[in-house]
């Protein structure tokens, strides 16, 4: 009887520790994606606030260029936070990254606009995005790895889907708050979602001061000879040793990130502002619904990947995505965009993301996982993800062809399928 009570007590204590450890990581990831994607959802408002409004298309293109610039700084962040995370621990990296995400978000919400300080305004906006890009590179992958190493490995894809779920909740909240701000009659309403994000960031930072390191990483440090710990600083050798896995991460993360940046950040602005297929408010709420569908499908994708195989689920998702791209092109030519198609496309994207990161994490050892996964993700983001809105809008701007942006979406789908084949062969 005493043994049963002791066992139940230990189980309850473990569950409590797991909740206290994992919840701040999940909350921080949600906030990171809220802060980072809020810029994209507010692109139309920001274009008029921070650039001359004599040419709305040109202003929007410049806003997407600043969005892209934020991704250019991600490899720097991956290197910095990768070393911190692999040498000093995941929890240290997660605390620092949260500060670097919340402060620029606050600055964007309170800084003067172009009409007040001229070209200083877009320069300050660019600086904030660069800082956010550096810290974002250390946040999302660090939280994924932290949760992957802290929770049960029996259902790894379903466990990882919790992180994906928090990402999409953050994106959904960003799209919803921007939609409400867009519908408001107050001229300062666009600032409120950014200020709210910074306040939540302060709360997340406080919660992360109380978390403990993942058991797997502590185990790794305890069995690592002191004389070899300095080797963690020589990341170049680590990258060479894991070059195939990093290359797969570049392709997969670039395709997945580019897919949702294209469809869940860029596409709503494009079909409303540029193609005039619907009002900006309706497009914004449609995108919010698509993100909700993406979010709800994420744990389903994780569960199916654990039961049926991660690679198999990702392949099926790729085939469905190719079909969705063709259908989107046909609808743009007809001048209509049905709600069911937006939801179907969003669902196909979610079934590639949930299993993908788990497959990547399994390719790297504990002491090299943070750097390799984060660097692959960061480079993929620079090449394919953060650039998606800028390149896609640029294709339309140069060709004046309504379906031109979908060609880039198709390229991303091909890149993702190649990544799946590479991971399958390893």
C-alpha positions as CSV (number, residue, x, y, z in Angstrom):
1,X,0.0,0.0,0.0
2,X,2.8,2.4,0.9
3,X,4.6,1.6,-2.4
4,X,1.4,2.4,-4.3
5,X,1.1,5.8,-2.5
6,X,4.7,6.5,-3.1
7,X,4.4,5.6,-6.8
8,X,1.3,7.8,-7.2
9,X,3.1,10.7,-5.4
10,X,6.1,10.4,-7.7
11,X,3.8,10.3,-10.8
12,X,1.9,13.4,-9.6
13,X,5.2,15.2,-8.9
14,X,6.5,14.3,-12.3
15,X,3.3,15.5,-14.0
16,X,3.5,18.7,-12.0
17,X,7.1,19.3,-12.9
18,X,6.4,18.5,-16.6
19,X,3.6,21.0,-16.7
20,X,5.6,23.7,-14.9
21,X,8.5,23.1,-17.2
22,X,6.8,22.7,-20.6
23,X,4.0,25.3,-20.2
24,X,6.3,28.4,-20.2
25,X,8.1,27.0,-23.3
26,X,4.8,26.5,-25.1
27,X,3.5,29.9,-24.1
28,X,6.7,31.6,-25.3
29,X,6.5,29.9,-28.7
30,X,3.0,31.1,-29.0
31,X,4.0,34.6,-28.2
32,X,7.0,34.4,-30.6
33,X,4.8,33.5,-33.5
34,X,2.3,36.2,-32.5
35,X,4.9,38.9,-32.4
36,X,6.8,37.8,-35.6
37,X,3.7,37.2,-37.8
38,X,1.8,40.2,-36.5
39,X,4.0,42.4,-38.7
40,X,2.8,40.4,-41.8
41,X,-0.9,40.6,-40.9
42,X,-0.6,44.4,-40.3
43,X,1.4,44.9,-43.6
44,X,-1.3,47.0,-45.2
45,X,-1.5,49.4,-42.2
46,X,2.2,49.5,-41.7
47,X,2.8,50.3,-45.3
48,X,0.8,53.5,-45.0
49,X,2.3,54.3,-41.6
50,X,6.0,53.9,-42.3
51,X,6.4,54.7,-46.0
52,X,5.1,57.4,-48.3
53,X,1.5,56.5,-49.4
54,X,1.6,58.0,-52.9
55,X,1.9,54.5,-54.3
56,X,0.2,51.8,-52.2
57,X,1.6,48.8,-54.2
58,X,5.2,50.1,-53.9
59,X,4.7,50.8,-50.2
60,X,3.4,47.3,-49.6
61,X,6.4,45.9,-51.5
62,X,8.8,47.8,-49.2
63,X,7.0,46.5,-46.1
64,X,7.5,42.9,-47.4
65,X,11.1,43.8,-48.1
66,X,11.6,44.7,-44.4
67,X,9.8,41.5,-43.5
68,X,12.4,39.6,-45.6
69,X,15.2,41.5,-44.0
70,X,14.2,40.2,-40.6
71,X,14.7,36.7,-41.8
72,X,18.2,37.6,-43.1
73,X,19.4,37.9,-39.5
74,X,18.2,34.5,-38.5
75,X,21.4,32.6,-39.3
76,X,23.2,34.9,-36.9
77,X,20.7,34.2,-34.2
78,X,20.9,30.4,-34.9
79,X,24.7,30.5,-34.4
80,X,24.5,32.6,-31.2
81,X,21.6,30.8,-29.6
82,X,22.7,27.4,-30.9
83,X,26.0,27.8,-29.0
84,X,24.2,29.1,-25.9
85,X,21.7,26.3,-26.0
86,X,24.2,23.5,-26.6
87,X,26.8,24.8,-24.1
88,X,24.8,26.5,-21.3
89,X,21.4,24.8,-21.7
90,X,18.1,25.2,-23.4
91,X,16.5,27.2,-20.6
92,X,19.2,30.0,-20.7
93,X,18.7,30.4,-24.4
94,X,14.9,30.5,-24.1
95,X,15.0,33.3,-21.5
96,X,17.4,35.5,-23.5
97,X,15.4,35.1,-26.8
98,X,12.1,36.1,-25.2
99,X,13.6,39.5,-24.2
100,X,14.9,40.0,-27.7
101,X,11.4,39.3,-29.2
102,X,9.3,41.3,-26.8
103,X,11.2,44.6,-26.8
104,X,11.2,45.2,-30.6
105,X,7.5,44.4,-30.6
106,X,6.9,47.2,-28.0
107,X,9.0,49.6,-30.0
108,X,7.0,49.0,-33.2
109,X,3.8,49.7,-31.3
110,X,5.0,53.0,-29.9
111,X,7.4,54.5,-32.5
112,X,6.6,57.6,-34.5
113,X,5.4,57.1,-38.1
114,X,6.8,58.4,-41.5
115,X,4.6,61.5,-41.3
116,X,6.3,62.5,-38.0
117,X,10.0,61.6,-38.4
118,X,10.3,60.8,-42.2
119,X,12.7,58.1,-43.3
120,X,13.9,57.5,-39.7
121,X,10.7,55.6,-39.1
122,X,11.3,52.8,-41.7
123,X,14.9,52.6,-40.5
124,X,13.8,52.0,-36.9
125,X,11.3,49.5,-38.2
126,X,14.0,47.6,-40.0
127,X,16.2,47.6,-36.9
128,X,13.4,46.1,-34.8
129,X,12.8,43.4,-37.4
130,X,16.5,42.5,-37.5
131,X,16.6,42.1,-33.7
132,X,13.4,40.0,-33.8
133,X,14.9,37.8,-36.6
134,X,18.0,37.1,-34.5
135,X,16.0,36.1,-31.4
136,X,13.3,34.2,-33.3
137,X,16.0,31.9,-34.6
138,X,16.8,30.8,-31.1
139,X,13.3,30.7,-29.7
140,X,11.1,28.3,-31.8
141,X,13.7,25.6,-32.3
142,X,14.9,25.9,-28.7
143,X,11.3,25.4,-27.4
144,X,10.7,22.5,-29.7
145,X,13.9,20.8,-28.6
146,X,13.3,21.6,-25.0
147,X,9.8,20.0,-25.1
148,X,11.0,17.1,-27.2
149,X,13.7,16.3,-24.6
150,X,11.4,16.9,-21.6
151,X,8.3,14.9,-22.5
152,X,7.6,11.3,-23.3
153,X,9.1,9.8,-26.5
154,X,6.3,7.3,-26.9
155,X,4.4,9.6,-29.2
156,X,7.1,12.1,-30.4
157,X,5.1,13.6,-33.4
158,X,2.0,14.1,-31.2
159,X,4.2,15.7,-28.5
160,X,5.9,18.0,-31.1
161,X,2.4,18.9,-32.4
162,X,1.9,20.6,-29.0
163,X,4.6,23.1,-30.0
164,X,3.1,23.4,-33.5
165,X,-0.2,24.0,-31.9
166,X,1.2,26.8,-29.8
167,X,2.8,28.3,-32.9
168,X,-0.5,28.3,-34.8
169,X,-2.4,29.7,-31.8
170,X,0.1,32.6,-31.8
171,X,-0.4,33.1,-35.6
172,X,-4.2,32.9,-35.2
173,X,-4.2,35.4,-32.4
174,X,-2.0,37.7,-34.5
175,X,-4.4,37.5,-37.4
176,X,-7.4,37.9,-35.2
177,X,-6.0,41.0,-33.4
178,X,-5.0,42.6,-36.7
179,X,-8.4,41.9,-38.1
180,X,-10.0,43.6,-35.2
181,X,-7.6,46.5,-35.5
182,X,-8.3,46.9,-39.2
183,X,-12.0,47.0,-38.6
184,X,-11.6,49.7,-35.9
185,X,-12.3,53.3,-36.6
186,X,-9.5,54.5,-34.3
187,X,-6.3,55.7,-36.1
188,X,-4.1,54.3,-33.4
189,X,-5.8,50.8,-33.3
190,X,-3.0,49.2,-35.3
191,X,-0.6,49.9,-32.4
192,X,-2.6,48.0,-29.7
193,X,-1.8,44.4,-30.9
194,X,2.0,45.2,-30.8
195,X,1.8,46.7,-27.3
196,X,-0.3,43.7,-26.1
197,X,2.4,41.3,-27.4
198,X,5.1,43.1,-25.5
199,X,3.2,42.9,-22.2
200,X,2.6,39.1,-22.7
201,X,6.4,38.8,-23.4
202,X,7.2,40.2,-20.0
203,X,4.9,37.6,-18.4
204,X,6.4,34.8,-20.4
205,X,10.0,35.9,-19.4
206,X,8.9,35.8,-15.7
207,X,7.5,32.3,-16.1
208,X,10.7,31.1,-17.7
209,X,12.9,32.2,-14.8
210,X,11.3,29.3,-12.9
211,X,11.8,26.4,-15.3
212,X,14.4,23.7,-14.9
213,X,16.7,22.3,-17.6
214,X,15.5,19.3,-19.7
215,X,16.5,15.9,-18.2
216,X,18.0,14.7,-21.4
217,X,20.4,17.7,-21.6
218,X,21.4,17.4,-18.0
219,X,22.1,13.7,-18.6
220,X,24.3,14.7,-21.5
221,X,26.3,17.2,-19.5
222,X,26.8,14.7,-16.7
223,X,28.3,12.2,-19.0
224,X,30.4,14.6,-21.1
225,X,34.1,15.0,-20.0
226,X,34.9,18.5,-19.0
227,X,37.9,18.6,-21.3
228,X,35.6,18.2,-24.3
229,X,33.0,20.7,-23.4
230,X,35.0,23.5,-25.0
231,X,34.6,21.8,-28.3
232,X,31.0,23.0,-28.3
233,X,32.3,26.4,-29.4
234,X,33.7,25.0,-32.7
235,X,30.4,25.0,-34.4
236,X,31.9,24.9,-37.9
237,X,33.2,21.3,-37.3
238,X,29.7,20.4,-36.0
239,X,28.1,21.7,-39.1
240,X,30.5,19.9,-41.4
241,X,29.9,16.6,-39.6
242,X,26.1,17.1,-39.9
243,X,25.9,18.6,-43.4
244,X,23.4,16.2,-44.8
245,X,21.0,16.6,-41.9
246,X,21.4,20.4,-42.0
247,X,20.7,20.4,-45.8
248,X,17.6,18.4,-45.3
249,X,16.5,20.9,-42.5
250,X,17.1,23.8,-44.9
251,X,14.8,22.4,-47.5
252,X,12.1,21.1,-45.2
253,X,11.9,24.1,-42.9
254,X,12.2,26.5,-45.9
255,X,9.3,24.7,-47.6
256,X,7.1,24.5,-44.5
257,X,7.8,28.0,-43.3
258,X,7.5,29.4,-46.8
259,X,4.2,27.7,-47.3
260,X,2.5,29.3,-44.3
261,X,4.2,32.6,-44.9
262,X,2.9,32.6,-48.4
263,X,-0.6,31.3,-47.8
264,X,-1.4,32.5,-44.2
265,X,0.5,35.8,-44.3
266,X,0.9,37.0,-47.8
267,X,-2.1,35.6,-49.7
268,X,-4.9,37.4,-47.9
269,X,-3.3,40.8,-48.5
270,X,-2.6,39.8,-52.2
271,X,-6.1,38.7,-53.2
272,X,-7.8,41.7,-51.4
273,X,-5.5,44.7,-51.9
274,X,-3.9,43.7,-55.2
275,X,-6.5,41.5,-57.0
276,X,-9.6,43.1,-55.3
277,X,-11.3,39.7,-55.1
278,X,-12.7,40.5,-51.7
279,X,-12.5,43.3,-49.1
280,X,-9.4,43.4,-46.8
281,X,-11.6,42.8,-43.8
282,X,-13.2,39.7,-45.3
283,X,-9.8,38.4,-46.5
284,X,-8.4,39.0,-43.0
285,X,-11.1,37.0,-41.3
286,X,-10.9,34.2,-44.0
287,X,-7.2,33.9,-43.2
288,X,-7.9,33.7,-39.5
289,X,-10.3,30.8,-40.2
290,X,-7.7,29.1,-42.3
291,X,-5.2,29.4,-39.5
292,X,-7.7,27.9,-37.1
293,X,-8.2,24.9,-39.4
294,X,-4.4,24.6,-39.7
295,X,-4.2,24.7,-35.9
296,X,-6.9,22.0,-35.3
297,X,-5.3,19.7,-37.9
298,X,-1.8,19.8,-36.3
299,X,-2.4,17.3,-33.4
300,X,-4.3,15.1,-35.8
301,X,-1.3,15.1,-38.1
302,X,1.0,14.3,-35.2
303,X,-1.2,11.4,-34.0
304,X,-1.4,9.9,-37.5
305,X,2.4,10.3,-38.0
306,X,3.1,8.3,-34.9
307,X,0.6,5.6,-35.9
308,X,1.2,5.4,-39.7
309,X,4.8,6.7,-40.1
310,X,6.0,10.3,-40.3
311,X,7.4,10.1,-43.8
312,X,4.3,8.5,-45.2
313,X,2.0,11.2,-43.8
314,X,4.4,13.9,-45.1
315,X,4.3,12.4,-48.6
316,X,0.5,12.3,-48.7
317,X,0.4,16.0,-47.5
318,X,2.8,16.9,-50.4
319,X,0.5,15.3,-53.0
320,X,-2.5,17.1,-51.6
321,X,-0.6,20.4,-51.6
322,X,0.2,20.1,-55.3
323,X,-3.5,19.6,-56.0
324,X,-4.4,22.6,-53.8
325,X,-2.0,24.9,-55.6
326,X,-3.6,24.0,-59.0
327,X,-7.1,24.6,-57.6
328,X,-6.0,28.0,-56.2
329,X,-4.7,29.0,-59.6
330,X,-7.9,28.0,-61.3
331,X,-10.0,30.0,-58.8
332,X,-7.8,33.1,-59.3
333,X,-8.3,32.9,-63.0
334,X,-12.1,32.7,-62.4
335,X,-11.9,35.7,-60.0
336,X,-13.3,33.9,-57.0
337,X,-11.7,32.3,-53.9
338,X,-14.1,29.8,-52.1
339,X,-13.7,29.5,-48.3
340,X,-13.4,25.6,-48.5
341,X,-10.3,25.9,-50.8
342,X,-8.5,28.2,-48.3
343,X,-9.3,25.7,-45.5
344,X,-8.2,22.7,-47.5
345,X,-4.9,24.3,-48.5
346,X,-4.2,25.2,-44.9
347,X,-4.9,21.7,-43.7
348,X,-2.5,20.2,-46.2
349,X,0.3,22.5,-44.9
350,X,-0.3,21.4,-41.3
351,X,0.2,17.7,-42.1
352,X,3.8,18.3,-43.3
353,X,4.9,20.4,-40.3
354,X,4.0,18.3,-37.3
355,X,6.0,15.2,-38.2
356,X,8.9,17.1,-39.9
357,X,10.7,18.5,-36.9
358,X,10.7,15.2,-35.1
359,X,12.3,13.5,-38.0
360,X,15.0,16.2,-38.1
361,X,15.7,16.1,-34.3
362,X,16.3,12.4,-34.6
363,X,19.2,13.1,-37.0
364,X,21.3,15.0,-34.5
365,X,22.9,14.1,-31.2
366,X,21.9,16.0,-28.0
367,X,25.0,18.1,-27.8
368,X,24.7,19.3,-31.5
369,X,20.9,19.3,-31.9
370,X,20.3,22.9,-31.1
371,X,22.9,24.3,-33.4
372,X,22.2,22.0,-36.4
373,X,18.4,22.2,-36.3
374,X,18.4,25.9,-35.6
375,X,21.0,26.7,-38.3
376,X,19.1,24.6,-40.9
377,X,15.8,26.2,-40.0
378,X,17.4,29.7,-40.1
379,X,19.0,29.3,-43.5
380,X,15.8,27.7,-44.9
381,X,13.9,30.7,-43.6
382,X,16.3,33.1,-45.3
383,X,16.2,31.3,-48.6
384,X,12.6,30.3,-48.9
385,X,10.4,31.3,-45.9
386,X,10.8,35.0,-44.9
387,X,11.4,35.9,-48.6
388,X,8.1,34.3,-49.7
389,X,5.9,37.5,-49.4
390,X,8.5,39.7,-51.0
391,X,9.3,37.3,-53.9
392,X,5.7,36.4,-54.5
393,X,4.5,40.0,-54.6
394,X,7.6,40.9,-56.7
395,X,6.5,38.2,-59.3
396,X,3.2,39.9,-59.7
397,X,4.8,43.4,-59.7
398,X,7.1,42.4,-62.6
399,X,4.7,40.3,-64.6
400,X,1.3,41.7,-63.7
401,X,0.1,38.1,-64.0
402,X,-2.5,37.3,-61.3
403,X,-1.4,33.7,-60.8
404,X,2.4,34.5,-60.8
405,X,2.8,34.3,-57.0
406,X,1.5,30.7,-57.1
407,X,4.5,29.7,-59.1
408,X,6.7,30.4,-56.1
409,X,4.2,28.4,-53.9
410,X,4.7,25.5,-56.3
411,X,8.5,25.8,-56.0
412,X,8.2,25.5,-52.3
413,X,6.0,22.4,-52.6
414,X,8.7,20.7,-54.8
415,X,11.5,21.7,-52.3
416,X,9.5,20.2,-49.5
417,X,9.0,16.9,-51.4
418,X,12.7,16.7,-52.1
419,X,13.5,17.2,-48.4
420,X,11.1,14.3,-47.5
421,X,12.9,12.0,-50.0
422,X,16.3,12.9,-48.5
423,X,15.1,12.2,-45.0
424,X,13.7,8.9,-46.1
425,X,17.0,7.8,-47.6
426,X,19.1,8.7,-44.5
